[in-house]
Each structure stands twice: as C-alpha cells, then as structure tokens.
Amino acid sequence: MNARIHAIEPRSRANGPGSRFVVWMQGCSLGCAGCFNPTTHDAGAGREVAVADIAAQLAAANVDGLSLSGGEPLQQPAAAAALLDAARALGLSTLAFSGYTIDEIRALPGGSEVLARLDVLVDGRYRSSERLATGLRGSENQRIHLLTRRYSLTDVEATPVAEIRIGPTGELVLTGVDPLKLKR
C-alpha cells in the first residue's frame, strides 16, 4: 500500500506531546482560508511512498509517537490507518490533525477505522477569523479529543507552538501551529 505524502519530519516537538515523527499527507479538498499548508492541497502533487518504507523510517526514528497532518489525512483513510497501525506495533502514541469534525470523520468511509487507532485527534476546519495558534489548535473552533488515556489535555496543550530546524543540506523547516510568518 502507498500513501501520497507532502513531507516527513523524522523528529519534531511542535506536532504533539514528546518527540514526534510527522507525516504530512498530500491532498485536501476542504480549502480552509488562510491554511498554513496550501501546498499540501493538490491531491496530485507530493509523492507516492510505500507505507512499509515510511514505517521503516518511523521504526528507526527513536521518537515517542506519530503525528499525521496535511493536507487531510482522512482523505487517505486506508494509508492513514496503515501508518497508525505501524506506530501502534512499535508501541508509539498516535495523533492526527483533521479539518473534519469527529462526527464528519465517523461518517467518512474508513473514518471510524482511523479514529480507533488514535490517541489524540485535533479536529475542525481552520478559521482565520478565530486564530488561536496555541495548544495544537490553529483556531478557537478546533477541538482536542483524547481518544485514549495515554495523554492528558495538559500534556497536549504543553506542546511548543513552533519549531525551526535547519536540515543537513541547509533547508529551513518551520512547523507547529504558530511558525514564523515570513514576508513574501
């Protein structure tokens, strides 16, 4: 099975509690105005990667958990579920960001299967008029769902709001719910 992904960050502290392996899925048809990741929207962009290859990277990453972001992970439910299964097999925690509400996810094909594999879900469309950018929520309408007892709300909300990393080839990686806004 393959996943269409935008990017992978092998170790982040700004995408959930502890150290996280982050997969940004490619493709989102929700079109939230002011989205921080508009380059993840085109479902034909990004690259196809075997879930087994991502799982191997995850196993080698020495992290506390897996975070799925996007794009919209629930628009690739089978791939999302397979990645979450890989994380669970390693004893890692699981978290996903979704523009869908939890009720919408339950109604999506494969949505309940993804929810059953998550410790934490951050749900709801980003609304720039309600910008919050703290506690893993980009806007006030978004909700944090603790789907298992693995984390408390305090654990989740203590996640740093931003992270800046310089990669081995000099690339700048900005991530989190309130990364630096560069003038264009």
C-alpha positions as CSV (number, residue, x, y, z in Angstrom):
1,M,0.0,0.0,0.0
2,N,1.2,3.5,-0.8
3,A,0.5,6.9,0.7
4,R,0.7,10.2,-1.1
5,I,2.7,12.4,1.1
6,H,3.9,16.0,1.1
7,A,6.7,15.7,3.6
8,I,8.1,13.8,6.5
9,E,9.8,15.3,9.6
10,P,11.6,12.5,11.4
11,R,11.7,14.3,14.8
12,S,9.6,17.2,15.9
13,R,8.5,18.6,19.3
14,A,5.9,21.0,17.9
15,N,3.4,18.5,16.5
16,G,2.2,16.7,19.6
17,P,3.4,15.6,23.0
18,G,7.1,14.5,23.2
19,S,9.2,13.8,20.2
20,R,7.1,13.0,17.1
21,F,7.6,11.5,13.6
22,V,5.4,13.7,11.4
23,V,3.9,12.7,8.1
24,W,2.2,15.5,6.1
25,M,-0.3,13.7,3.8
26,Q,-0.8,15.3,0.4
27,G,-4.3,16.3,-0.8
28,C,-7.1,18.3,0.8
29,S,-10.3,19.4,-0.7
30,L,-11.5,21.4,2.3
31,G,-9.9,24.7,1.3
32,C,-9.7,26.5,4.6
33,A,-9.0,30.2,4.0
34,G,-5.6,31.1,5.5
35,C,-4.4,27.5,5.7
36,F,-0.7,27.3,6.7
37,N,0.0,24.4,4.3
38,P,-1.7,25.3,1.0
39,T,1.0,23.4,-0.9
40,T,-0.5,20.2,0.5
41,H,-3.9,20.7,-1.1
42,D,-3.3,19.4,-4.6
43,A,-4.1,15.7,-4.5
44,G,-1.8,15.1,-7.5
45,A,1.2,16.7,-6.0
46,G,3.6,15.3,-3.5
47,R,5.0,11.8,-3.9
48,E,3.8,8.2,-3.6
49,V,5.7,6.3,-0.9
50,A,5.1,2.8,0.3
51,V,3.7,2.7,3.8
52,A,6.2,0.0,4.6
53,D,9.0,2.4,3.7
54,I,7.6,5.1,6.0
55,A,7.1,2.5,8.7
56,A,10.8,1.6,8.5
57,Q,11.8,5.2,8.8
58,L,9.4,5.5,11.8
59,A,11.0,2.5,13.5
60,A,14.5,4.0,13.1
61,A,13.5,7.4,14.4
62,N,13.6,6.9,18.2
63,V,10.5,9.0,18.9
64,D,7.5,8.9,21.3
65,G,4.9,9.0,18.6
66,L,3.5,9.5,15.1
67,S,1.6,12.6,14.1
68,L,-0.4,12.8,10.8
69,S,-1.1,16.2,9.3
70,G,-1.6,17.5,5.9
71,G,-3.3,18.1,3.7
72,E,-6.0,16.0,5.1
73,P,-5.1,12.6,6.4
74,L,-8.8,11.4,6.3
75,Q,-8.8,11.8,2.6
76,Q,-6.4,8.8,2.5
77,P,-8.0,6.7,5.3
78,A,-6.5,3.3,4.3
79,A,-3.0,4.7,4.2
80,A,-3.6,6.7,7.4
81,A,-4.8,3.6,9.2
82,A,-1.8,1.5,8.0
83,L,0.6,4.2,9.2
84,L,-1.2,4.3,12.6
85,D,-1.0,0.5,12.8
86,A,2.7,0.7,12.2
87,A,3.1,3.2,15.0
88,R,1.0,1.1,17.4
89,A,3.0,-2.0,16.5
90,L,6.1,-0.1,17.8
91,G,4.3,1.0,21.0
92,L,4.2,4.6,19.9
93,S,1.5,7.1,20.5
94,T,-0.7,8.4,17.7
95,L,-2.1,11.8,16.9
96,A,-3.9,13.3,13.8
97,F,-4.8,16.8,12.7
98,S,-8.0,16.9,10.6
99,G,-10.1,19.6,9.2
100,Y,-13.1,17.4,9.5
101,T,-15.0,17.3,12.8
102,I,-15.1,14.0,14.7
103,D,-18.7,13.5,13.7
104,E,-17.8,14.0,10.0
105,I,-14.9,11.6,10.4
106,R,-17.2,8.9,11.8
107,A,-19.4,9.3,8.6
108,L,-16.5,9.1,6.2
109,P,-15.6,5.7,4.6
110,G,-12.7,4.4,6.8
111,G,-13.1,7.2,9.3
112,S,-14.1,5.0,12.2
113,E,-11.1,2.8,11.5
114,V,-8.7,5.7,11.7
115,L,-10.3,7.0,14.9
116,A,-9.9,3.6,16.5
117,R,-6.1,3.9,16.1
118,L,-5.7,7.4,17.5
119,D,-4.8,8.5,21.0
120,V,-5.5,12.2,20.1
121,L,-7.5,13.9,17.4
122,V,-7.3,17.7,16.8
123,D,-10.4,18.4,14.6
124,G,-12.2,21.2,12.8
125,R,-11.6,23.4,9.9
126,Y,-9.1,26.2,10.4
127,R,-10.9,29.6,10.7
128,S,-8.6,32.5,10.3
129,S,-11.1,34.8,12.0
130,E,-10.8,32.7,15.1
131,R,-7.0,32.3,15.0
132,L,-5.7,30.9,18.3
133,A,-2.3,29.2,17.4
134,T,-1.7,27.5,20.8
135,G,-2.2,24.1,22.4
136,L,-2.1,22.4,19.0
137,R,-5.2,24.3,17.8
138,G,-4.9,26.8,15.0
139,S,-8.3,28.4,15.6
140,E,-10.7,28.5,18.6
141,N,-13.3,26.3,16.9
142,Q,-10.9,23.3,16.7
143,R,-11.2,20.7,19.4
144,I,-8.8,18.3,21.1
145,H,-10.2,14.8,21.5
146,L,-8.4,12.5,23.9
147,L,-9.4,9.1,22.5
148,T,-7.4,7.0,24.9
149,R,-5.9,7.7,28.4
150,R,-2.4,8.0,27.0
151,Y,-2.3,11.8,27.4
152,S,-4.0,14.4,29.4
153,L,-5.2,17.7,27.9
154,T,-2.3,19.4,29.8
155,D,0.2,17.1,28.0
156,V,-1.3,18.0,24.6
157,E,-1.6,21.7,25.3
158,A,2.0,21.9,26.6
159,T,3.3,21.2,23.0
160,P,5.5,24.1,21.8
161,V,3.7,26.3,19.3
162,A,6.6,26.4,16.8
163,E,9.8,24.8,15.8
164,I,12.5,25.9,13.4
165,R,15.1,23.4,12.2
166,I,17.9,23.7,9.7
167,G,18.3,20.5,7.8
168,P,21.6,18.8,6.8
169,T,21.5,20.5,3.4
170,G,20.7,23.9,4.8
171,E,16.9,23.8,4.2
172,L,14.8,25.6,6.7
173,V,11.9,23.7,8.3
174,L,9.1,25.7,10.0
175,T,6.5,23.7,11.8
176,G,3.9,23.9,14.5
177,V,0.6,25.8,14.9
178,D,2.4,29.2,15.0
179,P,5.6,29.1,13.0
180,L,7.3,32.3,11.9
181,K,5.4,34.2,9.3
182,L,7.9,35.3,6.6
183,K,7.1,38.3,4.5
184,R,6.6,37.4,0.8
